[in-house]
Amino acid sequence: MSGEAGFEAVPTAARTDVAPAVVVERLHYAFGEGEARKGVLFDIWLSVARGEFVIVTGPSGSGKTTLLSLIGALRSPQEGTLRIMGRDIGQLPRRELEDFRQQLGFIFQLHNLFPALTAYQSIQMSLDLHDLSLEEKDARIVAILETLGLAEHLHYKPAKLSGGQRQRVAIARAIVHEPKLVLADEPTAALDEDNSKIVLERFRDLVRRTGTAVLMVTQDARVFESADRLIQLVDGRITSDQRPGD
């Protein structure tokens, strides 16, 4: 499948000839106001190249999900700069932000599937936001569900799927349109080892084939070796940024 965003195939190595997928500079973020204000992120500097698979890990409460939501424009930055695909998202009007989010793939800790929609329909709804023929949409939906081990569950609604199956449908929904950037929050937490490997293979394939950048937040040590870089976030600060095994 070729990406509707028009990316050419790229090698496994991260792209260096275009603007990074993510650039975060001097980012600070806090919840609350006045005396109740509590800092969550402190002086974050981060760059993710296109065609790079980066994992952010760290203890619960360290600010990982908050960082992901800021990069995905689900929260507004308070201090610092966020440039995603070369655009300063802190400066985008609301309508442009909505269009911008459609270029991304979001995977949340909760699958957020609509109870009334089948697996096929959930993924189709994602593709309906993009200019593809009905034949291309059908081919993509069937192919991605097959690769995620859900070929026989195309027409199952969430109530008839296990927790791991629902999560795989949510993953398929997030990546089927071959987004420029995938933001994943604990995508393998509900999956056994075999299905975790299948999902990671899909991420790696997307990175290699389309130049997609993947930024994953997880505490699942089983997946660390799959990343190009492993970033530790502790108490709202980046404490290390290295290649797994270094």
Secondary structure, 3 states (H helix, E strand, C coil): CCCCCCCCCCCCCCCCCCCCCEEEEEEEEEECCHHHCEEEEEEEEEEECCCCEEEEECCCCCCHHHHHHHHCCCCCCCEEEEEECCEEHHHCCHHHHHHHHCCEEEECCCCCCCCCCCHHHHHHHHHCCCCCCHHHHHHHHHHHHHHCCCHHHCCCCHHHCCHHHHHHHHHHHHHCCCCCEEEEECCCCCCCHHHHHHHHHHHHHHHHHHCCEEEEECCCHHHHHHCCEEEEEECCEEEEEECCCC
